[in-house]
Amino acid sequence: MATTTVRLDPDEEHTLDELAEIHGGRSNALRIGLRLLAAETQRHAALADLLADWEHEAGPVDEDTVAAMSDRYRLDS
C-alpha cells in the first residue's frame, strides 16, 4: 500500500481530525473523501456526455433546462 504526504493548513487538519473520529481514522477519512471526489468527477463526466448526446440529437441545449436538471439531480457542487 502506498504512502502519500499531504500538507494541510490548520483548518483542514481540524476538519480531518473531526472526520477521522467519524470514519475510523485519518486514512479512512481520506480514502472516503477520495472515493467521493472520484464519484463526483464521474457524475460530471456522465452529465457532459449526456448533454453532448442531447445536443447532437436535438440541437443546442437550453441553459435553463440544464440548470433545472442540475438542480433536480443535485449535480451542482
Secondary structure, DSSP 8 states (H G I E B T S, - for coil): ---------HHHHHHHHHHHHHHTSHHHHHHHHHHHHHHHHHHHHHHHHHHHHHHHHHSS--HHHHHHHHHHTT---
